[in-house]
Amino acid sequence: MSARKLSLVAVLLVLPALLPAQRGGRSGGGSSAGAGGTPPDVSTSTKSGIKIDKDPVRPKTDNGIPSTKDLQRENMVNFVLDKKKDLKLSDDEVKALKQINDHIKDTVTSPMKSLDSISGEMKHGGDMRAARVFAPNYVAEVRAQYDTFLKEALTKLSDEHQKAANELIEARKKELAPEKDKPQP
């Protein structure tokens, strides 16, 4: 790994810890619009900070950063495991997918924690510029891991199961797609 990549990784790992330190803890921030800068006419859950949206599949957080729950819904290996009975997967296939899914969870733990830290800071009036710089990198890292492990997981399935799984995955991706990405009727 080059020194430049190592430096970037170090900065990405240290940033969530520095955000509270630069703000003097979790106090202050906000605006006259409400805590976290939410306009007063937008209904939000005070506990989760999620806007009440017509699309229950993909709620938007106040700060525009997808929540870790939103990202976990994008884990297609876990989705295929949930559909194991519909797909009629063999015990060996299920076992292989579970091992891959466990590895995914281990791999994405760090970026997910960083996203949680950034989202927590945003709820308390944190630096939105820093969140817009670093959060997309963490989200992209998680999604890249999901894609990589999905390819590996599909190779563990029989041809018939791969075809059925791909059809379910495509339907799920359309379901999770933001409104602007959905095909218009």
C-alpha positions, 0 to 999 in steps of 0.5 A, spaced: 500 500 500 502 506 498 504 512 503 498 516 500 493 511 501 496 509 508 495 517 509 488 517 507 486 511 511 489 514 517 485 521 516 479 517 515 480 513 521 482 519 525 477 524 523 470 521 527 474 522 533 477 529 532 470 532 530 468 532 537 474 535 540 474 541 535 467 542 537 469 542 544 464 536 545 457 535 543 454 542 545 452 548 541 451 548 534 444 548 530 440 554 528 434 557 528 431 552 524 431 547 529 437 542 532 441 540 526 438 545 522 432 541 520 427 546 517 421 547 522 416 544 517 419 537 516 417 532 521 422 528 524 423 523 529 427 526 535 430 519 537 432 517 530 433 524 526 430 521 520 425 525 516 418 522 515 418 520 508 413 517 503 418 511 501 419 507 507 424 503 504 429 508 504 429 513 509 433 519 508 437 522 514 437 530 516 444 530 513 443 527 507 448 521 509 445 514 509 444 511 515 447 504 517 441 501 517 439 503 510 446 501 508 445 494 511 439 493 507 443 493 501 447 487 503 445 482 497 448 476 500 444 477 507 438 478 502 439 472 498 440 468 505 433 471 507 430 468 501 434 461 502 427 458 502 424 461 496 431 459 492 431 452 495 438 453 497 442 447 499 445 446 506 452 447 503 450 453 499 447 456 505 453 455 510 458 458 504 453 464 504 453 465 511 461 465 512 461 470 506 456 474 510 460 474 517 466 476 513 462 482 510 460 484 517 467 484 519 469 488 513 464 493 514 464 494 521 470 500 521 466 504 516 459 503 519 462 505 525 465 512 522 458 513 519 455 512 525 460 517 528 459 522 523 451 522 523 451 523 531 455 529 530 451 532 525 445 531 529 448 535 534 450 541 529 457 538 527 461 540 521 457 539 515 463 540 510 467 534 513 461 530 513 460 531 506 467 530 504 468 523 508 461 520 509 461 518 501 468 515 502 465 510 507 459 509 504 462 507 497 467 503 501 461 499 504 458 498 497 464 496 494 465 491 499 458 488 498 459 488 491 465 484 491 462 479 496 456 478 492 460 476 486 464 471 491 457 469 494 454 467 487 459 463 485 458 458 491 451 457 488 449 452 482 447 455 476 439 455 477 440 458 484 445 463 481 439 465 476 434 465 481 438 469 486 440 474 480 433 476 479 431 477 486 437 481 487 435 486 481 428 486 484 431 488 490 436 493 487 430 497 484 426 497 490 432 500 494 433 505 488 432 512 490 426 515 486 430 519 481 433 512 479 427 509 478 424 508 471 418 512 470 412 508 467 
